[in-house]
Amino acid sequence: MSRQEKGSQVRSVLPFEAEPSAVQELRRAVRGQLARWGLPAFTEEAELVVSELATNVIKHVGSGVAATLVLEAARDRLRIELHDKSYRVPVLGPVSCDDECGRGLHLLAGMAADWGTLLTATGKAIWCELSAGPETHCRRVRRAETALTKYRSDIGAPPLLRSRSSQILEESAVDLIADVLHWVTARGGDPDGLLDRAQMHFEAEAA
């Protein structure tokens, strides 16, 4: 991964072949680069964004095609660009919970402070900007409320009462966390370890 610096801005460029085996390598490279830049608060979301974008290239452009990942950090923002050699621009459309096609763009739109597509001389780039400032906290709160509301709908719970919505959502959060722990246990995972990691991520971002 090449690195360029200009003032307070740093930039890294990583060419790769869009193979399934490359996705984990990209996550590792992103994690290492952000650690070297002293930007650990971006790691979780950046790894997820990069995984989804690289997977979309494999699915919709082709396995083995040449692509390039660009990271650019300045102040409290991280810009991620994924360049490929296709001029086909993805469209954000409706997607069901069982529909894998288009999930990456919906994820991107939900996490990013801003995102879009850009046609280049050799194809296109999908880009997004992540924020490590107060926007990150607000975005996580909005995502949690959306997930909890959807969870209540899925289990057939009664509608929220405006006067007690926070209390009811908190009770639903306990049930949802319990379901996640059951899911981890059913797959041979460690529920205590999962909770510890979640707490570490929360404390790192809160700090």
C-alpha positions in Angstrom: 0.0 0.0 0.0 1.5 3.3 -1.1 1.3 6.3 1.2 1.2 10.0 0.4 1.1 12.9 2.9 0.1 16.5 2.3 -0.2 18.8 5.3 -2.6 17.1 7.8 -4.0 14.8 5.0 -2.7 11.3 4.5 -3.5 9.0 1.6 -3.0 5.3 0.8 -3.5 3.4 -2.5 -3.9 -0.4 -2.7 -4.3 -2.1 -6.0 -5.8 -5.6 -5.7 -7.5 -8.4 -7.7 -11.2 -8.8 -6.8 -11.1 -12.3 -5.5 -13.0 -13.6 -2.4 -9.7 -14.4 -0.7 -8.7 -10.7 -1.1 -11.5 -9.4 1.0 -9.9 -10.5 4.3 -6.6 -9.2 3.2 -8.2 -5.8 2.5 -9.7 -5.7 5.9 -6.3 -6.5 7.5 -4.6 -3.8 5.4 -7.2 -1.2 6.4 -6.9 -2.1 10.0 -3.1 -1.9 9.9 -3.2 1.4 8.0 -5.6 3.1 10.4 -3.6 1.9 13.4 -0.4 3.5 11.8 -2.3 6.7 11.3 -3.6 6.7 14.9 -7.2 6.4 13.8 -8.6 3.3 15.5 -12.1 4.9 15.9 -12.7 4.3 12.1 -11.6 0.7 12.1 -14.9 -1.2 12.6 -17.0 0.8 10.1 -14.1 1.1 7.6 -13.5 -2.7 7.5 -17.2 -3.3 7.0 -17.5 -0.8 4.2 -14.4 -2.1 2.4 -15.7 -5.7 2.7 -19.1 -4.8 1.2 -17.6 -2.7 -1.6 -15.1 -5.3 -2.6 -17.7 -8.0 -2.5 -19.9 -5.9 -4.8 -17.1 -5.7 -7.3 -16.7 -9.5 -7.3 -20.5 -10.0 -7.7 -21.3 -7.3 -10.3 -18.0 -6.6 -12.2 -16.4 -10.0 -12.1 -14.1 -12.2 -10.0 -10.4 -11.6 -10.6 -10.8 -8.1 -12.1 -8.3 -5.4 -11.2 -9.5 -2.9 -8.7 -8.0 -0.2 -6.4 -8.8 0.8 -2.8 -8.0 4.4 -1.8 -8.0 5.6 1.8 -7.7 9.3 2.5 -7.8 10.8 6.1 -8.0 14.4 7.0 -8.9 15.8 10.5 -12.0 13.8 11.7 -13.0 12.3 8.3 -12.0 9.2 6.5 -12.7 8.9 2.8 -12.8 5.4 1.2 -12.9 4.9 -2.6 -13.2 1.6 -4.4 -12.2 1.9 -8.1 -13.0 -0.7 -10.8 -13.0 -0.8 -14.5 -16.8 -0.9 -15.1 -18.8 2.1 -16.1 -22.0 0.6 -14.8 -23.2 2.8 -11.9 -25.0 1.0 -9.1 -28.5 2.3 -8.1 -29.8 2.4 -4.5 -33.2 0.7 -4.7 -35.6 -1.1 -2.3 -34.2 -4.3 -0.8 -35.8 -6.9 1.4 -34.1 -8.4 4.5 -33.5 -11.6 2.5 -32.1 -9.9 -0.6 -28.3 -9.8 -0.8 -28.3 -7.8 -4.0 -28.0 -4.1 -3.1 -27.4 -4.7 0.6 -23.9 -3.2 0.4 -25.2 0.2 -0.8 -27.9 0.3 1.8 -25.2 -0.4 4.4 -23.0 2.3 3.0 -25.8 4.8 3.0 -26.6 4.0 6.6 -23.1 4.4 7.9 -21.5 7.1 5.8 -21.7 10.9 6.5 -21.7 11.2 2.7 -21.3 8.9 -0.3 -21.6 8.7 -4.0 -20.3 7.4 -7.3 -17.8 9.0 -9.7 -17.0 8.1 -13.3 -13.3 8.0 -14.1 -11.2 7.7 -17.2 -11.0 3.9 -16.8 -14.3 3.0 -15.1 -15.9 4.3 -11.9 -15.3 4.8 -8.2 -17.8 4.3 -5.3 -16.7 6.6 -2.4 -17.9 7.4 1.1 -16.8 9.5 4.0 -16.9 8.3 7.6 -16.9 10.7 10.5 -15.2 10.2 13.8 -16.9 13.2 15.4 -20.3 13.6 17.0 -22.0 12.4 13.8 -20.7 8.9 14.4 -22.5 8.7 17.8 -25.8 10.1 16.3 -25.5 7.7 13.3 -25.1 4.7 15.6 -28.1 5.8 17.8 -30.3 6.2 14.6 -29.2 2.7 13.4 -29.9 1.2 16.8 -33.4 2.7 16.9 -34.1 1.5 13.4 -33.0 -2.0 14.2 -35.0 -2.1 17.4 -38.1 -0.9 15.7 -37.7 -3.5 13.0 -37.1 -6.2 15.6 -40.3 -5.3 17.4 -42.2 -5.6 14.1 -40.6 -9.0 13.4 -41.7 -10.5 16.7 -45.2 -9.0 16.5 -44.8 -6.6 19.4 -47.4 -3.9 19.8 -46.7 -0.4 18.5 -44.6 2.0 20.5 -46.3 4.4 22.9 -45.0 7.9 22.5 -44.9 8.5 26.2 -42.9 5.4 26.9 -41.0 4.8 23.6 -37.5 5.0 25.2 -38.4 2.5 28.0 -40.0 0.1 25.6 -37.1 0.2 23.2 -34.7 -0.4 26.0 -36.7 -3.6 27.0 -36.6 -4.7 23.3 -32.8 -4.1 23.3 -32.4 -6.6 26.1 -34.4 -9.1 24.2 -32.4 -8.5 21.0 -29.1 -8.8 22.8 -30.3 -12.1 24.3 -31.3 -13.3 20.8 -27.8 -12.4 19.5 -26.2 -14.3 22.4 -28.3 -17.4 21.6 -27.2 -17.0 18.0 -23.5 -16.9 18.9 -23.9 -19.9 21.3 -25.7 -22.0 18.6 -22.7 -21.5 16.3 -20.2 -22.5 19.0 -19.1 -19.0 19.8 -18.3 -17.4 23.1 -21.1 -15.0 24.2 -19.0 -13.5 27.0 -16.2 -12.8 24.6 -18.7 -11.1 22.2 -20.0 -8.9 25.0 -16.4 -8.0 26.0 -15.5 -7.0 22.5 -18.7 -4.9 22.1 -17.9 -3.1 25.4 -14.3 -2.5 24.2 -15.6 -1.0 20.9 -18.0 1.2 22.8 -15.4 2.5 25.3 -12.9 3.1 22.6 -15.3 5.3 20.6 -16.7 7.0 23.7 -13.1 7.9 24.7 
